[in-house]
Amino acid sequence: MKKSLRNGLEFAEVNGHKLHIFRCGDKSNPTLVFMSGSGTISPMYDFKVLYEKLLSDFRIIVIEKFGYGYSDLYEGSCEIDTIVSYQKQALVSMGEKAPYILLPHSMSGIEAIRWKQLYPDDIKAIIGLDMATPITYSEWGEDEINKRIDLMLKLKRLKETGLLFWYPINKRGLSKDEIKQHQLLKKRNLMNNCYINEAKAVLNNARITADSGKAECPTLLFVSNGKQTSPNWIANEQKYAESVGAETVLLNCGHYIHYYESDKISSKIREFIKKID
């Protein structure tokens, strides 16, 4: 794996394919690593509304997995240990040094937990942005996962026939050029096979994570109102928080909480990290 540069963007090479890593900020500051939820078109643009409010005090890294953002549409293994290993190795190859503070959104919550399980010295803390946990996936089971995969496949067919033009993207905190780039990435990435393959693997990945013990580290969980996720979302988040001694912050907003509450979230993140330093 090696670092390369293309059109001003930085890429790590993984299995002969380009994995985009966005990074900015002073290396002497604590490093925040943002990890996106399933199907997020471009994490680099999606998270900007939040990380731009943290940049003065932290090193910012956004990982764009294969099929996301500017990374290649490479259908590699979706087994969770491989996914985590790719992300870890990509950061190392680019000269980034642990420990990291992980900020997973939605599905990447299980990746963050697994990262701590596999490489405990890498992770100083986990700050969940309405992150999923193994508890939620065990409750959903095969039927719910299959329903969601079927929906993704239907949306994929609509895209292929040119009828998915209405699918929204985040524009918060973006310049006109960034919005244009985000729109172009939507045309390329929306409902690609990388997303679908991840969804097919998520139940087994959650089981592996659940069977591997607790992620013992300082943990802060921001939790949405659950209206865009599943009926027992808040209760399951609180159950997980109790199991690891995490602090929870309930937010009365949708699943992409950083869109709606970036001021409150950034302020609480500073407070939390100050306490654990």
Secondary structure, DSSP 8 states (H G I E B T S, - for coil): --EEEETTEEEEEETTEEEEEEEES-TTS-EEEEE--TT-S-HHHHTHHHHTTTTTTSEEEEEE-TTSTTS--------HHHHHHHHHHHHHHTT--S-EEEEEBTTHHHHHHHHHHH-GGGEEEEEEES---HHHHHHHHHHHHHHHHHHHHHHHHHHHTT--TT-----TT--HHHHHHHHHHHHHHTT-HHHHHHHHHHHHHHHHHHTT----S-EEEEE--STTS-TTHHHHHHHHHHHHT-EEEE-SS-S-HHHH-HHHHHHHHHHHHHHH-
